[in-house]
Amino acid sequence: MDKTWIIFEREYLQRVKKKSFLLSTLITPLIFPLFIAITVFLLSNNDEEKHVISFVDSNELLEDTLEFNNNILVRSSLKLEELNNQINLGEIYGALIIPKFDIYDPSDVKFYSKNVPSGDFINDVESILEDRIENIKIKQLGLNQESLDKLITRISLNTYSISEISSSDVGLEIEAVKSNSSLAFGVGYFNGFLIYMFVFIYGSFILQSVLDEKSSKVVEVIISSVKPFQLMMGKVLGVGAVAFTQILIWIILVFSISAFTSSYFGYDSTSSVNDIASIQENSDQSKEIVFGMFDMISSIDVKKIIISFIIYFLGGFFLYGAFFAAIGSAVDNLQDASQFTLPISLPIIASLMFMAVVLENPNSSTSVFLSMFPLTSPILMMARLTFGVPDWQLFLSIFLLFLSVIFALWFAGRIYRVGILTTGSKITYKLLWKWFIMKNY
């Protein structure tokens, strides 16, 4: 165990002391808010060149000039061939052709442009034409616009999650906590993607570390005083501790920023909904946004998510990290490693592909199975967790995951003990199986 600790310490300190680790740890949490800020800036920037669009309107639906977003619709009397020539020369962005049609059966409206228009542009044009036709129908049918507006009804559904607080002689005490499906979807996707990213990145670190020592022949010296399994465990634990340190620093940074922000804007998590609403009425827009964000976040169990994230990260990392270590010990270079990393990577990639399905229907039998299956549970259970998962499913999933971790470490250890000292051989799955069943080496 002491030798494993020495290898663990070396692997850990070797990476943590690097400037790249410190920079990535401190800068990465700023990437997401920076990305959001840049996106908001670009969306709010109205200095873009306006697109001129000529239109031919046989129904007289539109006025001669109409401006929307960064587009200007201008009436034209030219033929389609001439308009297409202008589009080709870049004189106009596009041409909208509105033929003569029955307003109760509008069809065959066409738009020509050099490049494929965006979905937002198409929706804007369709909305403009639909509004014009709707106004004509109202006049022809002698309807009252005010009465029609009153018929339009919009409902905002408030959702609540029911949970049992405690039981007594009187009965069960039930608590209803406001929930937010959009937030649950976003947090679930973020959690799953973060584990996916960590498993791939730090798994490749283990693979690269084993390959470097094997190719430089340093491992032959190390193996003379350390058992192969101790070497493998030291590397897996050391790299895992690096990832855990990075996650821990991020959690501390996030909570520190949240505490500073809440104190700066005067947000009190113990305030009632009415108190917060009254505060928002007397506050500026920035405070309203901050209060709204904190109110949304309070609808999820942050503590449970963080604890579960750490557990599933550790389980997923050790599960796949052991396999990556075994592959690194068996091959001589990265090119040979690629054919063996693909089968291991497929469940991780499949988890990312199935995540949308799980988030759309988190309680389906497929979602439950995938969140229990050890090769996909680290990502997909974290995706389901924000929607509310029964405790028995969560505990069973963790139990199965760590059983698989034990098997993976045992399996990888048997490959590692032979592969780490083997060079120059053509590695095949048959040879790996032979190493695995070999009794003594």
PyMOL commands that set and color helices and strands:
alter all, ss='L'
color gray80, all
select helices_A, chain A and resi 2-16+19-44+80-89+119-140+145-151+181-215+218-223+228-265+273-281+285-297+302-330+334-360+365-372+377-385+391-419+429-437
alter helices_A, ss='H'
color red, helices_A
select strands_A, chain A and resi 51-57+65-68+71-75+94-98+110-113+159-167+172-179
alter strands_A, ss='S'
color yellow, strands_A
deselect
rebuild
show_as cartoon
